[in-house]
Amino acid sequence: MKKFHIIAIIGMMLSILSLYSCKKDSFLTRYPVSDITEQNFFNNASDLDTYSNGFYSYVPTLPSQLLGDSYRAGDVQSDNTENFPFNKVVAGQLVLPSTASQAGWTWTYLKTVNYFLQNYQKANAPQTVKNHYVGVARFFRAWFYFDKAKRFGALPWYGRAIAPNDIADLYKARDSRQLVMDSVMADLRFAVNNVNPTGPSGTITKWVALSLMARVGLHEGTFRKYQGIDGSQSFLKTADSAALAVMQSGNFKLYTTGKPGQDYQNLFLFYNPGDPQGAEVILGTYYSSTLHVYSATDAAIRSDGMGMTKDCMNTYLTSNGTPFTQVPGYDTMMVKGEFKNRDPRLPQTVLPPTTLAYGDMFGPNTLGKSKTGYYLFKYFDPTALAYNSNTNAGIDFRYGEILLIYAEAKAELANAGTGTLSQADLDMSINLLRDRVGMPHLLMNVPVDPVLAIAYPNVSGALQNVLLEIRRERRVELAGEGFRYDDLMRWKNGALLAKTFYGMYFPSTGIFDMNGDGVPDVGLVSSKPANPIPNVAYFVIGTDVFLSKGNYGNVVVNPTLVKTFADPKNYYFPLPTQELQLNSKLTQNPGW
């Protein structure tokens, strides 16, 4: 069953799995009230397959992979983009939520998984078949708890469906983060050992389970290291071994056609699992115009409000492999200079000013669409110009991420003296990503970039230089894919969110030729002219656009915003006040 079929039946499955209400909130005590019951369902492998299809509602779909939602923070909740209105998490202005749904402290999905695990044995099917579906269920339980742990830290662990009269479990305290994350890893180990290695496109396989295991191991390992929590090394070793298993499987490879100026962008423009890009996709989400199942990616990207930050732009290396921040005048360079001689992933991620038309995007005047002027257009399909008409596939796990996980886990272990990192390791991971776009290789003796060293002050040791460059590579390769906020949290670099985010630079007010073709494109003025120049987009200083120095400087999207980041408060989200009142054994996170 392909993923777009799964999307089509999600509504049906969630309706079937609707649950009774009770004196606690909506989470763990409700039983199915329609035709699916333990008495008349779970009869055979077909029943197990039908039920498990409902688990796929948890897989994020576009555009949430880019924008994020209450559970999965995207790039909008990071220093990669600046938004209008501003993001409250980034600004440190999140307020205490009242209800479970407002906080993301919701558990209905867990009930559907645990109910399956409580009843699957009733099916008349070979144990290997049943174990496959159990592995799928435990994979999704692991993913669910991983997301919850990133958000809240310690959690109540529920390994079974809870009965309405089970007061002890309904009103239990939070279990330790150690217990929760060990349980997550136990679920993933079972999935890796029992889920089929192959399956229909868009479904969970052994390799998807290994990919999540690698992602979880890297996140938890680095979070523990930089937060000073015991147990980091075992998680990093798991990340290393899980990523290596995927790499050695031979089932995946980076998408490339030998065109470094196009391949990275085209990786995110495909529609069917059989397209060449599918070789890199470990788990994808697929849509269908035939079935009238679309994503809203086009609308999300083209809507006003989001733009890449100057800081993220500066992270991309020059084409010769040296930091852009070492180029004289980089900080006062106008946009047409910023794209010259840069990592080819930059113009394949942010719309260059020399692109006159890409769908309905106009490169010389991105300031009218992107608040910073840097138009993040990765994933944008220029052929889908009607809103909510996009059938471009989404990528949930891809081989490129696995290579990054492998390199970072190896480097962290080696820097701690519990592992090794060699040039060969970099060549089989980071440098494959660079080869795709024709960039120079990362070498073990790369000089420490002082800009990165200031941004990440808690990175030290013999491999500081390489670790900093791996972080650069991760930010560049995964830009716009929803990882940045989680990365800042696990590295304990949340203070970067409190910095002022800037956009493109203007040396003064006036009329500007943004792409260097001799034709004016943008005007920054004190008031709109009575006789405007044709095809020039005018912006009134202090109304339409704000500059950091008044009449010159970098675009500032939210000029009056005062941001804060409190440690340890803002490394976790708050529990809802109503849940704390209902359950006196729950405790609030620090600082809230």
C-alpha positions, 0 to 999 in steps of 0.5 A, a space after each residue: 500500500 503506497 503512502 498516498 493510499 494510507 493518507 486517504 484512509 487516515 480519516 477513516 481509521 481515526 474515526 474508527 478509533 475514536 475513544 470514550 471520554 472519562 474523568 481524566 482528560 482525553 488521553 489513556 482511558 478511552 476504548 474503541 466504540 465502533 466495530 473494532 473491539 478486542 472481541 471481533 477484530 484482530 482475527 488475522 494478518 489483514 486485521 493487523 495490517 488494517 489497524 496498523 495503517 492508522 499509525 501513519 497519521 503520525 508521519 509529518 506531511 508537507 508543509 509541516 516538515 518545513 514549518 513545523 507544528 506543535 509537536 515537530 518544530 520546523 525551521 520557523 522556530 529557529 535562527 534559520 528564518 525570521 518571520 512576521 509575526 515573530 515566533 513566540 518560542 524563538 522570542 522567549 515569549 511562550 506563556 503557560 498553556 492551560 489545556 493539554 492540547 495547547 501544550 502538546 501534552 496529548 496522549 490519544 495517539 499512544 492509546 491507539 498503539 498500546 491498544 494494538 500491542 495489547 490485542 495483536 496476539 489474538 490474530 491467527 497468523 505466523 508469529 513472524 508476521 505478527 512480530 512485523 506489525 508489533 515492530 511497526 507499532 513499537 516504532 511509532 511508539 518510540 517516535 511518539 515518545 521521542 518527540 514528547 521527550 524532546 519537548 518535556 524531558 521526563 514523562 510518564 511511560 505507558 507501555 500498555 493501554 490503561 483501564 479507566 479504573 487504574 487510578 495509580 497509572 492514570 495519576 502517576 508521576 513522571 518517569 525519569 528521562 533515562 527510563 523513557 529513552 531506554 524504553 524508546 531504544 528498546 522499542 526501536 531495537 525490537 522494530 529493527 530486529 522484526 520489521 520486514 527489510 522491504 515493503 511498499 513505498 511509504 511504509 516502515 521497514 527495518 531501514 526506517 527503524 534504523 534511521 530513527 534509531 540513529 536520529 534518536 541516538 544522536 539527539 539524546 547523546 548530544 543532549 546529554 553531553 552538553 546538558 551534563 547528563 550521564 549516559 551520552 556515550 551509549 546513545 552516541 554509539 547507537 547512533 554511530 552503529 545504526 547509521 553505519 548499518 544503513 550505509 552498509 546495507 547498499 539500499 540507498 545512495 545520494 541522488 545525483 546526475 552529475 549536475 552540481 548546479 541542479 541535483 540538490 534542488 531537484 532532490 526535493 522535486 519528485 512525485 513517485 517512489 520510482 523517480 530517481 530521487 527515490 534512491 535517497 529516500 528512506 521514508 517518503 510521503 506521497 501525494 496524488 492528483 488522481 486521488 485528490 490528495 495534495 500538500 499545502 507546500 506551495 501555499 506555505 512557501 509562497 505566503 508572506 512572512 518567512 525568510 532566511 536569516 543573514 546568519 544562515 546565509 553566511 554559514 554557506 562556504 565560498 565555492 573554494 571551501 573557505 568561510 564566506 565570513 572571511 571575504 572582505 566586506 561580506 557584512 555590507 555586501 548586497 544580495 547580488 554579491 552574496 550568491 557569487 562563488 558560493 556553495 551551490 546549495 545556496 542558490 538551490 535553497 534560496 532564490 537568487 536575484 538572477 532568477 528572473 522567473 521561477 513559477 510566480 517567483 521573481 528573483 530581483 524582488 524577493 523583498 516583497 515576498 520574503 520578509 528578510 529578502 532571502 526567499 527560501 524556495 527549497 521544495 517549491 514546485 514551479 508547476 504547481 501555481 494554484 494554492 494547495 495543489 502540490 503533489 510533490 513528495 515529502 521526505 521524512 528520512 533520507 540518506 543525506 541525514 544518515 551520513 550527517 548523523 554518522 559523521 557527527 556521532 563519530 566525531 563526538 565519540 572521538 573527541 571524548 576519547 571513546 572512539 575514532 574519526 578518520 579522513 576515511 570517515 569524512 570521505 564516506 559521509 560529509 564529503 559525499 554530500 559535498 561531491 554532489 554539489 562539487 564542493 571541496 572536501 572537508 579535511 581533518 586539519 581544517 582550520 577552526 572558523 572563529 565565527 563558528 567557534 563564537 557561535 558554539 562556545 561549548 565545542 572544544 577539544 582536539 576535534 573542535 575544528 571538525 565538529 564545528 564544520 560538521 555543524 555547518 554542513 548539517 545546517 546547510 544540507 538540511 536547511 528548510 527541512 525542520 531540524 535546526 531548532 532540535 539541533 540548537 536544543 541538543 547542542 545547548 545553544 539556545 542562546 542563539 535564538 535570542 540574537 537579533 535576526 537580520 536580512 539583506 543589506 542596503 547601503 542607503 535609501 534609493 533605487 537599486 538594481 538587485 541582480 546587476 542587469 542594469 535595470 532598477 528593481 527595488 526602491 527604498 524611499 521615505 514615501 511612495 513617488 508620484 511618478 514611479 519607475 515602471 516595474 520597480 517595487 517601492 518600500 517605505 522606510 519605517 513602514 514597509 521595511 526597517 533597516 538596522 541603522 535607520 536609513 541603511 543597514 540590514 533589514 530588521 523584520 521585527 525592530 521593536 522585539 526584545 527576545 530572551 532565552 532562559 537556561 534551563 527554562 527554555 530548553 523544555 516546554 511547560 506542562 499545562 496548568 489543568 493537568 498539574 491541577 488534575 494530577 498532583 504528582 506531576 511537576 512543572 518544568 524548571 523556570 515555568 
